[in-house]
């Protein structure tokens, strides 16, 4: 098994195997830069169009601070080509509930801690943002119909924002024309639903 260092400064989790290897269950202990080994209970790998491995991790004790290639999720699953149109989101990010940035696109706005706190409050108390709007990086979005406790959607002119809450993360997608609100919702919520399924 060969390990290829990835962009994460703390942990490398790209592993290459022969094409015919059964990867349905692959327990192993990974000694990283940490003082203790990390047990990855399940590692599912699949090919992307660029022939690199993408992975999904399932572990109740997984520490999101390891930033296990969260950047790959942003680059390949949020800032991706949407439905073969050649269009993509204007910006995207994955944050912890405390506002810690796990990964983001270079275009994601510099936000204030109180903006993330207000978003978290709206997830806990749906309707909290309705009177004031959703603010991110100084931009105000009018809050439109979402899914109470799970998805917040905002609109500003022809563009807008979608925020999906998972057990441990906030998935942000910001769009501008020609990307449609529905396409942004699909991209953000698809990844969010997947992370929920993985216990994240």
C-alpha positions as CSV (number, residue, x, y, z in Angstrom):
1,X,0.0,0.0,0.0
2,X,1.4,3.4,-1.0
3,X,0.5,6.6,0.6
4,X,0.4,9.9,-1.3
5,X,0.7,13.0,0.7
6,X,-2.3,15.2,0.2
7,X,-2.9,18.9,0.9
8,X,-3.8,18.4,4.5
9,X,-0.8,19.4,6.6
10,X,-1.8,17.1,9.4
11,X,-2.8,13.8,7.9
12,X,-2.4,11.9,4.6
13,X,-5.3,9.7,3.7
14,X,-5.0,8.9,0.0
15,X,-4.2,5.3,-0.4
16,X,-3.6,3.4,-3.7
17,X,-4.6,-0.2,-4.2
18,X,-4.7,-2.6,-7.1
19,X,-7.9,-2.3,-9.1
20,X,-9.2,-5.7,-8.1
21,X,-8.8,-5.1,-4.3
22,X,-11.9,-5.6,-2.2
23,X,-12.2,-2.4,-0.3
24,X,-15.6,-2.9,1.2
25,X,-14.1,-3.2,4.7
26,X,-10.6,-2.3,5.4
27,X,-9.7,-1.9,9.1
28,X,-6.3,-0.5,9.8
29,X,-4.4,1.6,12.3
30,X,-2.9,4.8,11.0
31,X,-0.1,6.5,12.9
32,X,0.0,10.1,11.8
33,X,1.5,13.2,13.2
34,X,-0.6,12.6,16.3
35,X,0.8,10.9,19.4
36,X,-1.8,8.1,19.2
37,X,-2.9,5.9,16.3
38,X,-6.2,6.7,14.6
39,X,-8.3,3.7,14.0
40,X,-10.3,4.1,10.8
41,X,-13.1,1.6,11.0
42,X,-14.2,1.8,7.4
43,X,-12.5,3.2,4.3
44,X,-14.6,3.3,1.1
45,X,-12.7,4.4,-2.0
46,X,-14.0,5.1,-5.5
47,X,-12.5,6.6,-8.7
48,X,-13.2,10.1,-9.8
49,X,-12.9,11.2,-13.4
50,X,-9.4,12.3,-12.9
51,X,-8.4,8.7,-11.8
52,X,-7.6,9.9,-8.2
53,X,-9.1,8.2,-5.2
54,X,-11.9,9.8,-3.3
55,X,-12.8,8.4,0.1
56,X,-15.4,8.4,2.7
57,X,-14.8,7.8,6.3
58,X,-17.1,6.3,8.9
59,X,-15.9,6.5,12.5
60,X,-17.8,7.6,15.6
61,X,-14.5,8.8,17.1
62,X,-13.2,10.7,14.1
63,X,-11.9,14.1,15.0
64,X,-12.9,16.7,12.4
65,X,-9.9,18.9,13.4
66,X,-7.7,16.4,11.5
67,X,-9.0,18.1,8.3
68,X,-8.9,14.7,6.4
69,X,-8.9,16.2,3.0
70,X,-12.0,18.3,3.6
71,X,-10.5,20.4,0.9
72,X,-11.2,17.6,-1.6
73,X,-14.9,17.7,-0.7
74,X,-15.0,21.4,-1.4
75,X,-13.0,21.2,-4.6
76,X,-14.6,18.1,-6.1
77,X,-18.1,18.0,-4.6
78,X,-19.0,21.6,-4.0
79,X,-17.0,23.6,-6.5
80,X,-17.6,21.0,-9.2
81,X,-19.0,21.2,-12.7
82,X,-22.8,21.2,-12.1
83,X,-24.6,18.6,-14.3
84,X,-22.1,19.0,-17.1
85,X,-23.1,22.6,-17.7
86,X,-19.6,24.0,-17.1
87,X,-21.0,26.2,-14.3
88,X,-20.1,25.9,-10.7
89,X,-20.8,27.7,-7.4
90,X,-19.2,31.1,-6.8
91,X,-17.9,30.0,-3.4
92,X,-18.2,27.1,-0.9
93,X,-16.9,26.0,2.5
94,X,-17.2,23.4,5.2
95,X,-17.2,24.8,8.7
96,X,-17.6,23.3,12.2
97,X,-20.5,24.4,14.3
98,X,-18.2,26.7,16.2
99,X,-17.2,28.5,13.0
100,X,-13.9,26.7,12.6
101,X,-13.0,26.5,8.9
102,X,-12.4,22.9,7.8
103,X,-12.0,23.8,4.2
104,X,-13.0,26.6,1.8
105,X,-12.7,27.8,-1.8
106,X,-10.4,30.7,-2.3
107,X,-13.4,32.9,-3.2
108,X,-15.3,32.2,0.1
109,X,-15.8,35.5,2.0
110,X,-14.1,36.4,5.2
111,X,-16.9,36.1,7.7
112,X,-17.3,37.3,11.3
113,X,-17.8,34.8,14.2
114,X,-21.1,36.5,15.1
115,X,-22.5,35.7,11.6
116,X,-21.9,32.0,12.1
117,X,-23.4,32.2,15.6
118,X,-26.5,33.8,14.2
119,X,-26.8,31.0,11.6
120,X,-26.5,28.4,14.3
121,X,-29.1,30.2,16.3
122,X,-31.5,30.0,13.3
123,X,-31.0,26.3,13.1
124,X,-31.9,25.9,16.8
125,X,-34.6,28.5,16.6
126,X,-36.0,28.5,13.0
127,X,-37.1,32.0,12.0
128,X,-34.5,33.8,14.0
129,X,-32.9,35.3,10.9
130,X,-36.1,36.2,9.1
131,X,-36.3,39.8,10.5
132,X,-32.6,40.7,9.9
133,X,-31.6,38.4,7.0
134,X,-28.6,36.1,6.8
135,X,-25.3,37.9,6.9
136,X,-22.0,36.4,5.7
137,X,-18.9,38.4,5.0
138,X,-20.9,41.6,5.2
139,X,-23.3,40.5,2.5
140,X,-27.0,40.4,3.5
141,X,-29.2,37.7,2.1
142,X,-33.0,37.6,2.4
143,X,-34.0,34.4,4.1
144,X,-36.4,32.3,2.0
145,X,-38.1,29.0,2.6
146,X,-35.7,26.3,3.8
147,X,-35.9,23.2,6.0
148,X,-36.2,24.1,9.7
149,X,-33.2,22.9,11.6
150,X,-31.6,21.4,8.6
151,X,-31.2,23.9,5.6
152,X,-31.2,27.7,5.4
153,X,-31.6,29.4,2.0
154,X,-31.0,33.0,1.2
155,X,-31.4,35.2,-1.8
156,X,-29.7,38.4,-3.0
157,X,-30.6,39.6,-6.4
158,X,-29.9,36.9,-9.0
159,X,-27.6,35.0,-6.6
160,X,-28.0,33.5,-3.2
161,X,-26.7,31.0,-0.5
162,X,-27.5,27.6,0.8
163,X,-26.4,26.4,4.2
164,X,-26.8,22.7,5.2
165,X,-26.3,21.6,8.8
166,X,-25.0,18.1,9.6
167,X,-24.2,16.6,12.9
168,X,-20.8,18.3,13.1
169,X,-20.5,20.6,10.2
170,X,-22.1,23.5,8.2
171,X,-21.9,23.2,4.4
172,X,-22.0,26.5,2.6
173,X,-22.7,27.1,-1.1
174,X,-22.9,30.6,-2.6
175,X,-24.1,31.0,-6.2
176,X,-24.4,33.6,-8.9
177,X,-26.1,33.4,-12.4
178,X,-26.2,31.3,-14.4
179,X,-26.3,28.8,-11.6
180,X,-29.9,28.4,-10.3
181,X,-31.1,28.2,-6.7
182,X,-32.1,24.6,-7.3
183,X,-28.7,23.7,-8.6
184,X,-27.0,25.2,-5.5
185,X,-29.4,23.4,-3.2
186,X,-28.7,20.1,-4.9
187,X,-24.9,20.4,-4.7
188,X,-24.9,21.6,-1.1
189,X,-27.6,19.3,0.3
190,X,-26.3,16.2,-1.5
191,X,-22.9,16.5,0.2
192,X,-24.6,17.4,3.5
193,X,-26.9,14.4,3.3
194,X,-23.9,12.1,2.6
195,X,-22.0,13.4,5.7
196,X,-25.1,12.9,7.8
197,X,-25.3,9.3,6.6
198,X,-21.6,8.9,7.6
199,X,-22.3,10.2,11.1
200,X,-20.6,13.5,10.5
